[in-house]
Amino acid sequence: MTDTAKAVGAVLVGAAVTIGLGVLARLHEPTGIAVNISGFSSPQTVKVWLASGAAVFAVVQLVSALSVYGRLGVTVPRAGTLHRWSGRIAFLLTVPIAVHCLYALGFQAADTRTLVHSLLGCLFFGAFTVKMLVLPLRGVSGWVLPLVGGVVLTSLVALWMTSALWFFTTFGVQV
């Protein structure tokens, strides 16, 4: 199987993850039960700060990727390592948020913001899946990985905007 065929397969798997998460979130009966972490005023504030942390690491991802691809004009030492670890941390910060959203809330479409947020959450994890499956492929076009990485970054930043930024502008900064 060629690497191009494998890349197409990766996109199909990512699409299945995206759709599967959406279907699961829609069909699952939301429990409304959430786990709070000591030191935070509510489960919502936990999610807001985890999402904000993930967004910060997403920016580190962008800058380190630009360095790896030689787009900054300067070389950042160990940019590849920084890119890998910032991505791992950003992803790990999103997992408890996704579990809470799927388990406690389900797929929400009460208004435009929550609908877009629900769709973006599914897209993020599908795009992340594609990126992880495309990473080891060597024979794909040079634009594929930056494109997929851009979708992951854009969906994560948009998730942050439709959740944490909305929360901060609506309720103020809280812990």
N, C-alpha and C positions, 0 to 999 in steps of 0.2 A: 504494500500500500504506500503510495507517495505521501510526502509530507503535506501536500496541498489537500489530498483527500482526508488526511488526518485533521487538518485545520477545519475543513468543512464538517467533519464529524464532531470536532470540539464545539463548533457553533450550534450544531444540532443538540448536543448534550446540554449546552448552556441554555438553549431555548426550552428544552424539557425541564430543566431546573426552574427557570423563570415561570413557566406555565404551571408546573407542579406545585411550587410554593403558592402561587395565586389561587389555585384550586383548593389546596389544603387550607389556606387562610380563609377562603370563602365558605368552605363546607364545615370547617371546625366550629363548634359552638363555643364562642368566647366564654371563658370562665370568670373574667373580671377579677380574678385573684392575681395578685402581684407580690413579689418578694421585695421588701425594702432593705436597704443597707444602712446600718447604723451610721449616723452622721449626716444623713440626707433627710430632708423634710418629707419626701414622697418618692414613690417609684418613678414618677415622671421626672423629677430632678436628677435621679440616678441616670436615666436614659439621656437626658439633655447633656449632662457632663460627659458621659461616655461617648456620645455622638460628637461633642465638641472636641474631645481628645482625638477621636478618629479623624475628624476634619483637619486638625493640626498635622497629624501624621500623613494625611493625604497631600497636604501642601509640601511636606518634606519629600514625599514620593515624586511630586511634580518637579521640584527643584533638582533632586538627585537624578531623575530620569533625563532631564535637560542636560545635566552635567555628563552623564554616561554617553549621551548621543552627541556631545560636543557643541551644544547650542548656547552655552553660557558665555563662551569666550575665555573662561578660566576653567581649570580643572579642579574639581573638588576631590581632595584625597579620599580614597576608599568610598567613592560615590556608589559603586555597585553594592557594596556591603550595606551602606546606609539605606539604599533603596530597598534591598531585600528585607532588612529588619524593620524599617518604618512601615512597610507593607504588611508584614506579619502582625505588628502591633496594631495597626489600623484595623485590620480584619478581625483580630481577636477582640478588640473593643466593640465591634459591631455584633458579635455573636450573642451576648446576653440581651442586647436590645431586640434582636430579631426573635429570640426565643420568647421574650416577654410579649412582643407584638403579636406573634402567632398564637401563643397560648392564651393570653389574657384578653386580647382585643380582637383578633381575627382581621379579616379584610374589611377595611372601613371605606365607605363612600358617602358619608353623611353630607359632605360639602366638597368643593373642588380641591382644597388643600389636602384633606385626608385621602381622597381618591388618588390624587397624584402621588402622595407619600406612599400609599400602599403599592401602587404600580412601580414606583421607583425602588422600593425595597425588594420586590421580586426581581426587577431588572438588575440591581446591584449584584445579588448573589448569582444570578445566571451569568452575567458578564465576568464576574470573578472566576467562576468555573471555567469559562472559555479561556481566560488569561492563563490560569494554571495549567490547562491542557495544551495550550499553544507554546508555552515557555520552552519546553524541551525540544520542540521541532526546529530543525536547522534549515530546511529547504523551502520555507515559506517566504513570501515577499517581505522585504524589509519594512513595509508600512503596516503590516498586520499587527504586530505586537504593540507599537505605539497607538494604533487605532483602538485596539481592545483595551489597553491601559487607559486611554482617554475616556472611553465609555465607563470604565470602572470609576475613575476619578470624578467625572461629571455626575454620575448617578449618586456617588457618595456625598459630594458637595450639595447637590440638589436635595438629597435626603436631609442633610443638616439644615438647609434653608427652610424646608417644610416642617421641621420639627424643632430643633434647638433655637434657631434664629426666631422662628415664630413664637416660641415659648418666651424667650428673652424680651422680645418686643411687646408681647401681650401681658406678661406677668412680672417682668423685671428679672434681674439676675438674682437667683436664689440658690441656696445649697440644700 
